[in-house]
């Protein structure tokens, strides 16, 4: 049928084609707009995560977290050849794929022979710590090394491996006592020689009395005009040591790759006393635990070190309502060249900050550690060796840090650090902790001042 030279069926055919193209074009436009919105939201989400998160650690977990970042680039490169302009060992090479699949199926890394025995021998399966914050003092990104107790004392109460400063008699050392003794917490403002053992569950106050509310005021410290808080209720910071026998070769007068001592003047307790004394001079109530668990805990086991120190911390906190800052001081097990930094012609013992990922709120603890780390980076570049994260596969994994968001572990110096180096670093560290403490107090006071008028307005 023809009408004016056109066939009606042709009009219907072209109309169908037009509708088809319109529908395809609409689908294409929807795909384009949808893709743009997706990538826009993805970018905004990334920016928001960067702002919200206190730590640069990736939130990717499991399989995704173990995949190399080049994996995704190489995947795109299979479709977009220009992404593979730089020649190199591809993620999808035969060697890499074979290693990856073999490790995924067997949990054995062909490139790491010790992984063959990792499940059978304790400690060999531990992974390296994760770097959370880089530092000027650790350009080679060398992780911290853990202290290993002497073989004869690793899983039992120490009676034979003690130094001359401690008696081998279990009765004298209190080894027969049950549980932990949270005593020997000294008043840092009065020096380390004024201390008193307290019964289990009690922490002496600054004056050596057991009363929670007693104490005598002291005179100004360090010329700051701020009085040292000696009342038990006014202690804000606790310095303690989960591994109190970590010692330093120069203080022992000998050479060892694993120095250990019971003497507070030869191990990490000396560093703790330096830090605590300086904090007291700066007007901050500080308690220092000199508890040696190996001599006071029946059936002592090194693997439970943080369980013992946790009881000490909880006892101290129960008697000090304002105690929110918990500093567990250790030392690194590396040599002098890796744990020392010369700054302005003076030698300092470097520090590691350790954060336990076994604590679900570890990012808050990392933020506290970073506030100290950043100040050290500005004032003493190279003194800090960065902030490192560990989980339960690398040790305790929690380190009592769930007790407070201001609880951290600090490793000060290494096995060959000298007394002068340790003292310089301790005083700088204490000053920095004091700066963070007073900044926090100022922020809390400002927040309280802003809340008070609002409450008055509501009442009126």
MARKOL-120921 format. One record per residue (C-alpha): x, y, z. Coordinates in steps of 0.2 Angstrom, whole numbers, plus 2048, in hexadecimal, padded with zeros to 3 digits. Layout:
BEGIN
<r east="X" north="Y" up="Z"/>
...
//
This chain:
BEGIN
<r east="800" north="800" up="800"/>
<r east="807" north="811" up="7FB"/>
<r east="802" north="822" up="801"/>
<r east="80A" north="831" up="7F9"/>
<r east="819" north="827" up="7F3"/>
<r east="81D" north="820" up="804"/>
<r east="81A" north="80E" up="80A"/>
<r east="811" north="80E" up="81B"/>
<r east="81C" north="7FF" up="821"/>
<r east="82C" north="80A" up="81E"/>
<r east="825" north="817" up="82B"/>
<r east="822" north="80A" up="837"/>
<r east="833" north="802" up="835"/>
<r east="83C" north="813" up="837"/>
<r east="832" north="817" up="846"/>
<r east="837" north="807" up="84E"/>
<r east="849" north="80A" up="84A"/>
<r east="848" north="81C" up="852"/>
<r east="840" north="815" up="862"/>
<r east="84E" north="808" up="862"/>
<r east="85C" north="815" up="861"/>
<r east="853" north="820" up="86E"/>
<r east="852" north="812" up="87A"/>
<r east="864" north="80D" up="877"/>
<r east="869" north="81F" up="879"/>
<r east="860" north="821" up="889"/>
<r east="868" north="811" up="890"/>
<r east="879" north="818" up="88B"/>
<r east="875" north="829" up="894"/>
<r east="870" north="820" up="8A3"/>
<r east="87F" north="815" up="8A3"/>
<r east="88A" north="825" up="8A1"/>
<r east="881" north="82F" up="8AF"/>
<r east="881" north="820" up="8BA"/>
<r east="894" north="81D" up="8B8"/>
<r east="898" north="82F" up="8BB"/>
<r east="88D" north="82F" up="8CB"/>
<r east="895" north="81F" up="8D1"/>
<r east="8A7" north="825" up="8CF"/>
<r east="8A2" north="836" up="8D7"/>
<r east="89B" north="82D" up="8E6"/>
<r east="8AA" north="822" up="8E7"/>
<r east="8B6" north="831" up="8E7"/>
<r east="8AC" north="83A" up="8F4"/>
<r east="8AB" north="82A" up="8FE"/>
<r east="8BE" north="829" up="8FD"/>
<r east="8C0" north="83B" up="902"/>
<r east="8B4" north="839" up="911"/>
<r east="8BE" north="829" up="917"/>
<r east="8CE" north="832" up="916"/>
<r east="8C7" north="840" up="921"/>
<r east="8BE" north="835" up="92D"/>
<r east="8CB" north="828" up="930"/>
<r east="8D9" north="82C" up="93D"/>
<r east="8E5" north="81F" up="935"/>
<r east="8EB" north="81C" up="923"/>
<r east="8E9" north="809" up="925"/>
<r east="8DE" north="802" up="917"/>
<r east="8CD" north="7FB" up="91C"/>
<r east="8CF" north="7ED" up="910"/>
<r east="8CE" north="7DC" up="919"/>
<r east="8D1" north="7CA" up="914"/>
<r east="8D5" north="7C6" up="902"/>
<r east="8D3" north="7D7" up="8FC"/>
<r east="8DF" north="7DE" up="909"/>
<r east="8EC" north="7D1" up="904"/>
<r east="8EC" north="7D5" up="8F1"/>
<r east="8F9" north="7E0" up="8EA"/>
<r east="8F4" north="7F2" up="8E4"/>
<r east="8FB" north="7ED" up="8D3"/>
<r east="8EF" north="7DF" up="8D1"/>
<r east="8E1" north="7EB" up="8CC"/>
<r east="8EC" north="7F5" up="8C1"/>
<r east="8F1" north="7E5" up="8B8"/>
<r east="8DF" north="7DF" up="8B6"/>
<r east="8DB" north="7F0" up="8AE"/>
<r east="8EB" north="7EE" up="8A3"/>
<r east="8E4" north="7DE" up="89B"/>
<r east="8D6" north="7E9" up="893"/>
<r east="8DF" north="7FA" up="892"/>
<r east="8F1" north="7F6" up="88B"/>
<r east="8F7" north="808" up="88E"/>
<r east="8F7" north="805" up="8A1"/>
<r east="904" north="7F8" up="89F"/>
<r east="911" north="803" up="896"/>
<r east="91E" north="800" up="8A4"/>
<r east="925" north="7EF" up="8A3"/>
<r east="927" north="7E6" up="8B3"/>
<r east="922" north="7D6" up="8BB"/>
<r east="910" north="7D4" up="8B9"/>
<r east="904" north="7CF" up="8C8"/>
<r east="8FE" north="7C1" up="8BC"/>
<r east="90F" north="7BA" up="8B8"/>
<r east="910" north="7A7" up="8B9"/>
<r east="91C" north="7A9" up="8C9"/>
<r east="910" north="7B5" up="8D2"/>
<r east="901" north="7AB" up="8CE"/>
<r east="908" north="79B" up="8D3"/>
<r east="90F" north="7A2" up="8E3"/>
<r east="8FE" north="7AA" up="8E7"/>
<r east="8F3" north="79B" up="8E4"/>
<r east="8FF" north="78F" up="8ED"/>
<r east="900" north="79B" up="8FD"/>
<r east="8ED" north="79D" up="8FC"/>
<r east="8EA" north="78A" up="8FC"/>
<r east="8F8" north="785" up="908"/>
<r east="8FC" north="795" up="913"/>
<r east="90E" north="791" up="90F"/>
<r east="918" north="79F" up="906"/>
<r east="924" north="797" up="8FA"/>
<r east="930" north="7A6" up="8FB"/>
<r east="930" north="7A5" up="90E"/>
<r east="937" north="794" up="914"/>
<r east="933" north="797" up="926"/>
<r east="920" north="797" up="922"/>
<r east="922" north="784" up="920"/>
<r east="924" north="783" up="933"/>
<r east="91A" north="792" up="938"/>
<r east="90B" north="789" up="93F"/>
<r east="916" north="77C" up="948"/>
<r east="922" north="788" up="951"/>
<r east="91B" north="797" up="95B"/>
<r east="920" north="7A8" up="955"/>
<r east="926" north="7A3" up="944"/>
<r east="915" north="7A6" up="93D"/>
<r east="915" north="7B8" up="942"/>
<r east="913" north="7C5" up="935"/>
<r east="91C" north="7D6" up="934"/>
<r east="914" north="7E5" up="93D"/>
<r east="90A" north="7F1" up="932"/>
<r east="911" north="803" up="930"/>
<r east="903" north="80F" up="934"/>
<r east="90D" north="81F" up="934"/>
<r east="91E" north="822" up="92B"/>
<r east="92C" north="82C" up="934"/>
<r east="93C" north="835" up="92F"/>
<r east="946" north="829" up="93B"/>
<r east="941" north="81A" up="931"/>
<r east="944" north="81D" up="91F"/>
<r east="947" north="80A" up="91C"/>
<r east="937" north="805" up="924"/>
<r east="93F" north="7F9" up="930"/>
<r east="932" north="7F2" up="93C"/>
<r east="934" north="7F0" up="94F"/>
<r east="93B" north="7DF" up="955"/>
<r east="934" north="7D7" up="964"/>
<r east="93D" north="7D3" up="974"/>
<r east="93F" north="7C0" up="978"/>
<r east="941" north="7BB" up="98A"/>
<r east="94F" north="7AF" up="98F"/>
<r east="94B" north="79D" up="98A"/>
<r east="94B" north="797" up="99C"/>
<r east="93F" north="7A4" up="9A2"/>
<r east="933" north="7A5" up="993"/>
<r east="926" north="79A" up="99A"/>
<r east="929" north="799" up="9AD"/>
<r east="92D" north="7A3" up="9BC"/>
<r east="93F" north="7AA" up="9BB"/>
<r east="94A" north="7A3" up="9CA"/>
<r east="95A" north="79F" up="9C1"/>
<r east="95C" north="7AD" up="9B4"/>
<r east="95A" north="7BC" up="9C0"/>
<r east="967" north="7C9" up="9C2"/>
<r east="970" north="7CD" up="9D2"/>
<r east="963" north="7DA" up="9D6"/>
<r east="956" north="7CD" up="9DA"/>
<r east="955" north="7BE" up="9E5"/>
<r east="953" north="7AD" up="9DE"/>
<r east="948" north="7A8" up="9ED"/>
<r east="936" north="7A7" up="9E8"/>
<r east="930" north="7AC" up="9F9"/>
<r east="93A" north="7BC" up="9F9"/>
<r east="935" north="7C0" up="9E7"/>
<r east="922" north="7BD" up="9EA"/>
<r east="922" north="7AF" up="9DD"/>
<r east="916" north="7A5" up="9E8"/>
<r east="909" north="7B3" up="9E8"/>
<r east="8F9" north="7B0" up="9DE"/>
<r east="8F5" north="7BB" up="9D0"/>
<r east="8FE" north="7CC" up="9CC"/>
<r east="904" north="7D9" up="9D8"/>
<r east="900" north="7EA" up="9D1"/>
<r east="90B" north="7F2" up="9DE"/>
<r east="91C" north="7FB" up="9DC"/>
<r east="913" north="80A" up="9D4"/>
<r east="91D" north="818" up="9D9"/>
<r east="91A" north="82B" up="9DB"/>
<r east="925" north="832" up="9CD"/>
<r east="926" north="843" up="9D5"/>
<r east="92F" north="83C" up="9E4"/>
<r east="93B" north="831" up="9DA"/>
<r east="93C" north="81E" up="9D7"/>
<r east="944" north="81A" up="9E8"/>
<r east="934" north="81E" up="9F1"/>
<r east="929" north="80F" up="9EE"/>
<r east="920" north="802" up="9F7"/>
<r east="919" north="7F1" up="9F3"/>
<r east="906" north="7F1" up="9F4"/>
<r east="8FB" north="7E2" up="9F7"/>
<r east="8F3" north="7DA" up="9E8"/>
<r east="8E5" north="7E5" up="9E1"/>
<r east="8EC" north="7F5" up="9E9"/>
<r east="8F6" north="803" up="9E2"/>
<r east="900" north="80E" up="9EE"/>
<r east="8FD" north="821" up="9EC"/>
<r east="90B" north="82D" up="9E9"/>
<r east="910" north="82E" up="9FB"/>
<r east="910" north="81B" up="9FD"/>
<r east="900" north="81B" up="A07"/>
<r east="8F2" north="80F" up="A01"/>
<r east="8E4" north="81B" up="A03"/>
<r east="8DC" north="821" up="9F3"/>
<r east="8D9" north="833" up="9F8"/>
<r east="8E9" north="836" up="A02"/>
<r east="8F9" north="83F" up="9FD"/>
<r east="902" north="84F" up="A00"/>
<r east="904" north="85D" up="9F4"/>
<r east="916" north="860" up="9ED"/>
<r east="91E" north="870" up="9E8"/>
<r east="91F" north="876" up="9D6"/>
<r east="929" north="86B" up="9CA"/>
<r east="934" north="871" up="9BC"/>
<r east="930" north="883" up="9BE"/>
<r east="920" north="881" up="9B4"/>
<r east="915" north="888" up="9C2"/>
<r east="90A" north="879" up="9C1"/>
<r east="90A" north="86E" up="9D1"/>
<r east="90D" north="85B" up="9D0"/>
<r east="8FE" north="851" up="9D4"/>
<r east="902" north="844" up="9E1"/>
<r east="8F1" north="840" up="9E7"/>
<r east="8EC" north="82E" up="9E1"/>
<r east="8DC" north="835" up="9D9"/>
<r east="8E6" north="842" up="9CF"/>
<r east="8F1" north="835" up="9C5"/>
<r east="8EE" north="837" up="9B3"/>
<r east="8FC" north="82D" up="9AB"/>
<r east="902" north="81C" up="9AE"/>
<r east="913" north="816" up="9A8"/>
<r east="915" north="803" up="9A9"/>
<r east="91E" north="7F5" up="9A1"/>
<r east="917" north="7E4" up="99B"/>
<r east="928" north="7DE" up="998"/>
<r east="932" north="7E6" up="9A6"/>
<r east="942" north="7DC" up="9A4"/>
<r east="946" north="7E3" up="993"/>
<r east="957" north="7EA" up="996"/>
<r east="965" north="7F4" up="98E"/>
<r east="977" north="7EE" up="98B"/>
<r east="980" north="7FE" up="990"/>
<r east="977" north="7FE" up="9A0"/>
<r east="97B" north="7EC" up="9A4"/>
<r east="98E" north="7EE" up="99F"/>
<r east="98E" north="7DF" up="993"/>
<r east="989" north="7DB" up="981"/>
<r east="97A" north="7D0" up="97D"/>
<r east="96D" north="7CE" up="96F"/>
<r east="95F" north="7CC" up="97C"/>
<r east="964" north="7D6" up="98C"/>
<r east="959" north="7D3" up="99B"/>
<r east="959" north="7D9" up="9AD"/>
<r east="94F" north="7DB" up="9BD"/>
<r east="957" north="7EB" up="9C2"/>
<r east="94C" north="7FB" up="9BF"/>
<r east="95C" north="804" up="9BB"/>
<r east="961" north="7F9" up="9AD"/>
<r east="951" north="7F5" up="9A4"/>
<r east="942" north="7FE" up="99D"/>
<r east="93C" north="804" up="9AE"/>
<r east="94A" north="811" up="9AE"/>
<r east="942" north="818" up="99E"/>
<r east="931" north="818" up="9A7"/>
<r east="939" north="821" up="9B6"/>
<r east="940" north="82E" up="9AB"/>
<r east="930" north="831" up="9A1"/>
<r east="925" north="831" up="9B1"/>
<r east="931" north="83D" up="9BB"/>
<r east="931" north="849" up="9AC"/>
<r east="91E" north="849" up="9AB"/>
<r east="91C" north="84C" up="9BE"/>
<r east="928" north="85B" up="9BC"/>
<r east="91C" north="861" up="9AE"/>
<r east="90E" north="861" up="9BA"/>
<r east="905" north="851" up="9B5"/>
<r east="901" north="844" up="9C2"/>
<r east="90A" north="834" up="9BC"/>
<r east="90B" north="822" up="9C4"/>
<r east="919" north="816" up="9BF"/>
<r east="917" north="804" up="9C1"/>
<r east="928" north="7FA" up="9C5"/>
<r east="91F" north="7EA" up="9C6"/>
<r east="92A" north="7DB" up="9C1"/>
<r east="91E" north="7CD" up="9BD"/>
<r east="92A" north="7BF" up="9BC"/>
<r east="92E" north="7C1" up="9CE"/>
<r east="91D" north="7C4" up="9D5"/>
<r east="911" north="7B9" up="9CB"/>
<r east="90F" north="7A6" up="9CF"/>
<r east="912" north="79B" up="9C0"/>
<r east="918" north="7AA" up="9B5"/>
<r east="916" north="7A8" up="9A3"/>
<r east="91D" north="7B5" up="997"/>
<r east="90F" north="7B2" up="98A"/>
<r east="903" north="7B9" up="997"/>
<r east="90D" north="7C9" up="99A"/>
<r east="900" north="7D5" up="994"/>
<r east="8F3" north="7CC" up="99F"/>
<r east="8FD" north="7CF" up="9AE"/>
<r east="900" north="7E2" up="9AA"/>
<r east="8EE" north="7E4" up="9A6"/>
<r east="8EA" north="7E0" up="9B8"/>
<r east="8F7" north="7ED" up="9BD"/>
<r east="8EF" north="7FA" up="9B2"/>
<r east="8DD" north="7F6" up="9B7"/>
<r east="8E2" north="7F7" up="9CA"/>
<r east="8EA" north="808" up="9C7"/>
<r east="8DB" north="80F" up="9BD"/>
<r east="8CF" north="809" up="9CA"/>
<r east="8D8" north="814" up="9D7"/>
<r east="8DB" north="823" up="9CB"/>
<r east="8CB" north="829" up="9C4"/>
<r east="8D4" north="835" up="9B8"/>
<r east="8E1" north="828" up="9B1"/>
<r east="8DE" north="827" up="99F"/>
<r east="8EF" north="828" up="998"/>
<r east="8F8" north="817" up="998"/>
<r east="90A" north="815" up="991"/>
<r east="912" north="804" up="990"/>
<r east="924" north="806" up="98E"/>
<r east="92F" north="7F9" up="985"/>
<r east="93F" north="7F9" up="97B"/>
<r east="943" north="7F3" up="96A"/>
<r east="94F" north="7E4" up="967"/>
<r east="959" north="7EB" up="959"/>
<r east="96B" north="7F2" up="95A"/>
<r east="972" north="803" up="95D"/>
<r east="972" north="809" up="94A"/>
<r east="960" north="805" up="948"/>
<r east="95A" north="80D" up="958"/>
<r east="964" north="81D" up="95A"/>
<r east="962" north="82E" up="952"/>
<r east="96E" north="83D" up="953"/>
<r east="964" north="84D" up="954"/>
<r east="96E" north="85E" up="956"/>
<r east="97D" north="855" up="95B"/>
<r east="975" north="84A" up="968"/>
<r east="971" north="838" up="968"/>
<r east="95F" north="832" up="96C"/>
<r east="957" north="821" up="96E"/>
<r east="94A" north="820" up="961"/>
<r east="938" north="81A" up="964"/>
<r east="92B" north="80F" up="95D"/>
<r east="918" north="811" up="95F"/>
<r east="90F" north="800" up="95F"/>
<r east="8FC" north="7FF" up="95D"/>
<r east="8F2" north="7EF" up="960"/>
<r east="8E5" north="7EB" up="952"/>
<r east="8DE" north="7DE" up="95E"/>
<r east="8D5" north="7ED" up="966"/>
<r east="8C6" north="7F1" up="95C"/>
<r east="8C8" north="804" up="95F"/>
<r east="8DA" north="804" up="95B"/>
<r east="8D8" north="813" up="950"/>
<r east="8D5" north="81E" up="95F"/>
<r east="8E5" north="818" up="967"/>
<r east="8EE" north="81B" up="957"/>
<r east="8E8" north="82D" up="956"/>
<r east="8EF" north="82F" up="968"/>
<r east="900" north="828" up="962"/>
<r east="900" north="832" up="953"/>
<r east="8FE" north="842" up="95D"/>
<r east="90E" north="83E" up="966"/>
<r east="916" north="838" up="956"/>
<r east="913" north="848" up="94C"/>
<r east="919" north="853" up="959"/>
<r east="929" north="849" up="95A"/>
<r east="92B" north="84A" up="947"/>
<r east="92A" north="85D" up="948"/>
<r east="935" north="860" up="957"/>
<r east="941" north="851" up="956"/>
<r east="941" north="84A" up="944"/>
<r east="947" north="838" up="944"/>
<r east="944" north="835" up="956"/>
<r east="934" north="82B" up="952"/>
<r east="935" north="81B" up="948"/>
<r east="923" north="81C" up="944"/>
<r east="912" north="814" up="949"/>
<r east="910" north="801" up="946"/>
<r east="901" north="7F6" up="948"/>
<r east="901" north="7E4" up="94E"/>
<r east="8F3" north="7D7" up="94F"/>
<r east="8F2" north="7C7" up="959"/>
<r east="8FD" north="7BE" up="94C"/>
<r east="90B" north="7C9" up="951"/>
<r east="90A" north="7C8" up="964"/>
<r east="8FD" north="7CD" up="970"/>
<r east="8F4" north="7D8" up="963"/>
<r east="8EA" north="7E3" up="970"/>
<r east="8F8" north="7E9" up="97D"/>
<r east="8EB" north="7EF" up="98A"/>
<r east="8E6" north="7FD" up="97E"/>
<r east="8D3" north="7F9" up="97F"/>
<r east="8D4" north="800" up="991"/>
<r east="8D6" north="812" up="98B"/>
<r east="8D7" north="81A" up="97A"/>
<r east="8E6" north="823" up="981"/>
<r east="8EF" north="812" up="984"/>
<r east="8FF" north="80F" up="979"/>
<r east="90F" north="805" up="979"/>
<r east="91F" north="80E" up="976"/>
<r east="930" north="805" up="973"/>
<r east="93E" north="811" up="978"/>
<r east="94F" north="80D" up="971"/>
<r east="957" north="7FC" up="96E"/>
<r east="963" north="7F0" up="976"/>
<r east="972" north="7FB" up="975"/>
<r east="96A" north="80C" up="97A"/>
<r east="974" north="815" up="987"/>
<r east="96E" north="81E" up="997"/>
<r east="971" north="82F" up="990"/>
<r east="967" north="82B" up="980"/>
<r east="959" north="823" up="989"/>
<r east="958" north="832" up="995"/>
<r east="958" north="83F" up="987"/>
<r east="94A" north="836" up="97E"/>
<r east="940" north="833" up="98E"/>
<r east="93F" north="845" up="992"/>
<r east="93B" north="84A" up="980"/>
<r east="92D" north="83C" up="980"/>
<r east="926" north="842" up="991"/>
<r east="926" north="854" up="98B"/>
<r east="91C" north="84F" up="97B"/>
<r east="910" north="844" up="985"/>
<r east="90D" north="853" up="990"/>
<r east="90A" north="85F" up="981"/>
<r east="8FD" north="852" up="97B"/>
<r east="8F5" north="850" up="98D"/>
<r east="8F3" north="863" up="98F"/>
<r east="8EC" north="865" up="97E"/>
<r east="8DF" north="858" up="982"/>
<r east="8DB" north="860" up="992"/>
<r east="8D9" north="871" up="989"/>
<r east="8CE" north="869" up="97C"/>
<r east="8C3" north="861" up="98A"/>
<r east="8C2" north="871" up="994"/>
<r east="8BC" north="87B" up="984"/>
<r east="8AF" north="86E" up="980"/>
<r east="8A9" north="86F" up="992"/>
<r east="8A8" north="882" up="992"/>
<r east="89E" north="881" up="982"/>
<r east="892" north="874" up="989"/>
<r east="88F" north="87E" up="999"/>
<r east="886" north="88E" up="991"/>
<r east="87B" north="882" up="986"/>
<r east="875" north="87A" up="996"/>
<r east="872" north="88A" up="99F"/>
<r east="868" north="890" up="98F"/>
<r east="85D" north="881" up="990"/>
<r east="859" north="883" up="9A2"/>
<r east="854" north="895" up="9A0"/>
//
